[in-house]
Structures are given as C-alpha cells and as structure tokens.
C-alpha cells in the first residue's frame, strides 16, 4: 500500500512508540447535479507551462475572443489561462456562459492544485468513467485526494457529464482547499441554504473565506448550475490564485510563505507580511543587510601548546560557526538570504568535519551568503577556487602529473548537471530503449580533471599558518595544457593557461541545459516541496535560463519564481505528495522563532549554542557526513513512490529525539552550562497562556500560526480534549500541552 509523506511520518513515529495525535481525513462528496446528455469536452492540457513573472504586477495572458476586457470575470479567466489551468473551449474562445460539467471540474481543480498531468490510475474507480474518458486521470485524482467519492456508492459512479451546482462547487472548493469537515455554522447565513442542506457548512465556509457573497440579497442559489466564468472566479478566490504577492495577504498564505522563505514565522513577521504583501516583503529581504559569518583569524596548523580548551573550542572546532548559524537563524533580519544560502550549502557541500579550523570554513559560508541573490555562474567560480572546497574535494592536490578526479566528478554530479540528461521539466531524457541518457562519461571526467589541475593555496600569511581565506592560485607548471573534452563534445584546444581553461570549463558547465532544471528542482525541494510537478520545475528552469532580461543564472529571479509559483502559494495544499519533512534544524528554528526564543532567564538573547540538540536528531550543522549533504537529495520514501530527502535521516531513534527536543524546549529550558552555553535558551508561551481559559481558542491560534489553518478537525478535537484534562488553574501547563501535541504531530512536522 502506498503512503504519502504524512503516512510515512506516522509509520516511523509508530515504530518509535510515540503517542502522537493521529488524523482521520475521511472526505465525502455531495450529491451530483442533474444528469444531462451534454458534454462540452475541454481540449487537452498543454504540458509546457509558462513561467510566472518574477517581478512587476500580475500579468494576465489570456486573449479569448469571447471574453472582452469589460467582462465581469475577465481577470479571473485570464488568471487561470495564464496558469494553464484552461486553454479555452476551442477556436480561441472560452465559452464563459457554458455550464461546467463534473468531469471538466475535476480537471480544473486538479490542475489548479498543481498537477497538470496526473498519473494514469492502475484500476478503473467509477463504472461511468471508462479509461478512454479524457478526464479519467483527473477524476481519479479527485477521489485519491478525497475531494469526492462520486455521485453514487453502489455501483460507484461519478456522473461525469452532469452539471456542477453552486452547492456542489462549494464542497469541491472547500475540500480542495484542505477543509474536509468544516464546522457547523452557529447561525444560518443564506435564506435559501437551510441547516439540513447537505452543503450547508461548505457554503458557509465559502462566505467566511470571502470566496462568495451569494447570488443576491441573502440568497446563495445552491441549485443553480455554475458557468465556466463563475467557475474561474471560484477557483481563483478559493485556491488563492490571485497574484500571490499582492497585499493584503491572508494569514494562512503569510504563514506558509514565511515557512518557506525564512527560518520560521514570527508573530511580527506574520502581521507585517499581511500588511505589505509578499512582493514588498521580498523587496525588503533582498535589500536587507547581510548577517553572514565573521571572518575568523587563521591559526597554525599545529595546535600551540598554550592553546587551552577554550582556545581550541574557538579556533579548532566548528563551535563559533554553529553558534553563529543559530543566532543568525533566530535573530537575523536577512532571513530569505539565509534560507537560500542554506539550500545552496546542501547542494555545494563542504563539511566542517574535514576542516581543522572554523577560519577555514567561514569564507565558504560567506560565499554562499553573498551569492544567494547573485548569479549562479559567479557562485560556481568562487566556490571552485575556495580553499575549503579545494581541500574537501582534493582539487588543491591535483596536478598535471597526478590529476585528481574528485572535484571534477562532484561539480558535475552534485553542483550543476546531475548524472542524466534532463528535459526542462526535470524529467529524464530517454534513449530508444527507454533508459536515461548519461550526462557525462569517464572521458569527460578525465577532461575536467585535467582542467582543474595546478591550483593550490595562496601564500601563507605567516609560517605554519596555511591560507584558507584567499582564493586558490595557479602554479602554471602544475597545470595540464593538453586538449580536454567537456560536456556536449566540446573540445578545449591545447596550450591554454590554467585560468583560460578554468573559465571556459565553468562556462561549459554553466551553459548546459541540465543546470536550470537540476538547480531549480534542488532549491524547490529545500524551500517548498520534495516532489514538485514537472510543470513547476519547468517554470523555474525557464527563469534560470532567462530572467526576462536575457540573463541566465539569476538566483534572485529563480528564488522569486520558486516562492511565487502557483504550486507554492495558496493557503494550503491537499495532495499526499505535497510538502517536505522539516529537517531537524528547521523544526528547531520554526519553534524557536515563533515563540520568541531568548536566554533561559528571558533577560537576553539565546547564546545560540543549540547544535548539540540538533546533532542528536542526526543533523550536525555545517558538518554533513558526506559530499551528498545531510541526507540524499533523491532519498526514496519507502512504499510511496515519492522522494523525501529529509526522511533519509529520520529513523525510529531520531523521531524520538525530535519529541525529546520539543519536550525540553516546551516544558523546560535549555539551561545554562558554562563555558559553552552561558545564556541558555527558552521560549515564551505568554500568548498561549492568555488563551488557556478557552482551549479551542488556543488550538485555533496554534492552527493559525503553526499550520496555516490546515489542522484536521479530529486533531483539533483531540488536543482540546487533552487540554481540558489539565486544570484550568494551570494555564502554563495547558499551553505547554497544546504546543507539545501540535509540534510533535506529523501534520506539523511535514511542512505543507
């Protein structure tokens, strides 16, 4: 049986014998609309999707002859055309006044949720939806995502050609937005929607969320059929498909964005982002002063006898950098830069395990930070000549008489193009036998190995003190000047200088068509979701290839494309394949930032000495185990068919350690322990304590700030019950209980 990311988390937590809140997500479908013999079949969806604009106002792209600028829903129809949710009804028209059928609605919804080409189902689910139905896979996805169970139970039917009523539309939209069982309204909102209406709660949610105000007066007209024009408005409003960067921003969208673009939301950031909007926030973050890492003094390669334990901690361990990392994450104002730099660190790995001194590692970290919004070609050049990288992947030991293949292999496999040729959407190119086509072979590895010869550390600043600060320099006599073969059969002529060879080789790598989809997908996986759709990857890769001004490799534009993409934005995502497990460092900082981390006594900031807690969860900050980073980028989630990189370091043991960290920081503090931890760390639950008298209100606040409104009704009920079991005279324990249950839950730890 296949599992999604949440299901995998549940299994591993179960194996660890943790008693976490389980979630029942049973969804159901309301009755179908009346049967008709009319079916306006939509043309097949175009696989290649246009990229989202990286800056400027939202630009509509539709030009349907039957949707003039004066049309009531021109903007909404243009919006879903721009996102290629629709290509119209044929002949350059949209047919705005035609009623929408249930099969068409399935395609509209599934595409709007980020799946333009759903997989072919292994078996036929509904007897009235044969495998040759053009909407077969979309309708099956509606059932897979539990947005519907059809229109008849026995035999199972979907009624694909029936028209969608406004009542049914409410259920489709609200369930698609992740609200499976909306709460029963306290009062009747619409005159023509009585409490016994099967869509009563869903229709009320449509009004609560500002999706509709009804059809006039105090009516909703639940039995009226929905036109294609109205459908566009329902989709855009219901799934947050308005310009995702415009102000004001919903609380849910703000929280999701901050989870992706920072080390975790804070109450202040949520409020600010809601006010100014995502686009203005991006501008602020891109202009924010860089926090980065300090330049540390180089030390002798042999530890001086007079260097005591504190001296060795500060000069011969990663302690200063690890501490600075957590301080930056908790308090730095350049949050987006730091998240992107971390993502780049997980792609272009240097590990502090192999660095004798933090002063050797700091310049590498500074390069990642400085280039987070720069050009990937510049980053690639600076990383290649960074002394720490030269040490880690042995490039500084490579000479014409003894070339080393290490850097040549990793710069190709891990930093740029990957093992196999890719289409722009990240899917592998296949040969006539259906096998992936290798990007390079041993001949190319040899060619690049010869290219990277002759570089070594710059002159020592003083005897016995190697120079790991300045870029590596070339010794011409150690460089191989023979011909070299690179990617796509390019032959570099002989008798070039080392600098000429290096520049040309990095240009050859940088301009390979794999780089856009390879790097784009890597950054998407780190920031947004482990299993992006091919269309999402293609949109981001297109921006990497050309930022709109003719520039290739503009990381600022790429990051914006990732964060503003329809697959990233919205209040919530319902697909089982969506999201990613919060790696330990992200789990920690999300909690610390939201609950105002300070010292153990709350008198000053934390000292940042938090890596020991992270290390117990199998992530040692700045000291990944291998060049493949903290976890494999393509780690397969067992029995799911999904990729879940962060699950590579989640075991039954580490899942227990996650709960232990949360227990410590919620119910206690990370106490002072001199000399390494002079301040300690604690969080504040004052805001939750103020709500402790009303457990549901407290759970609602945690749902808003930690889960952007997606907490299941059963999970909410379980937590409210647990909180009510705590005496109302102990508000702190009530707050701690609620936070612990949310933070240890799979619904929180799998960020969606």
Buried (B, 14 or more C-beta within 10 A) or exposed (E): EEBBBBBBBBBBBBEBEBEBBBBEBEBBBBBBBEEEEEBBBBEEBEEBBBBBBBBEEBEBEBEBEBBEEEBEBBBBBBBBBBBBBBBBBEEEEBBBEBBBBBBBBBBBBBBBBBBBBBEEBEEBBBEBBEEEBBBBBBBBBBBBBBBBBBBBEEEBBBBBBBBBBBBBBBBBBBBBBBBBBBEEBEEBBBEBBEEEBBBBBBBBBBBBBEBBEBBEEEEBBBEBBBBBBBBBBBBBBBBBBBBBBEBEBBBBBBBBBBBBBBBBBBBEBBEBBBEBBBBBBBBBBBEBEBBBBEEBEBBBEEBEEEBEEEEBBBBBBBBBBBBBBBBBBBBBEBBBBBBBBBBBBBBBBBBBEBBBBBBBBBBBBBBBBBBBBBBBBBBBBBBBBBBBBBBBBBBBBBBBEEBBBBBBBBBBBBBBBBBBBBBBBBBEEEEEEEEBEEBBEEEBBBBBBBBBBBBBBBEEEEEEBBBBBBBBBBEEEBBBBEEBBBBEEBEBEEEBEBEEBBEBBBBBBBBBBBBBBBBBBBBBBBBBBBBBBBBBBBBBBBBBBBBBEEBBBBBBBBBBBBBBBBBBBBBBBBBBBBBBBBBBBBBBBBBBBBBBBBBBEEEEEBBBBBBEBBBBBBBBBBBBBEBBBBBBBBBBBBEBEBBBBBBBBBBBEBBBBBBBBBBBBBEEBBEBEEEBBEBBBBBEBEBBBBBBEEBBEBBBBBBBBBBBBBBBBBBBEBBBEBBEEBEEEEBBBBBBBBBBBBBBBBBBBBBB
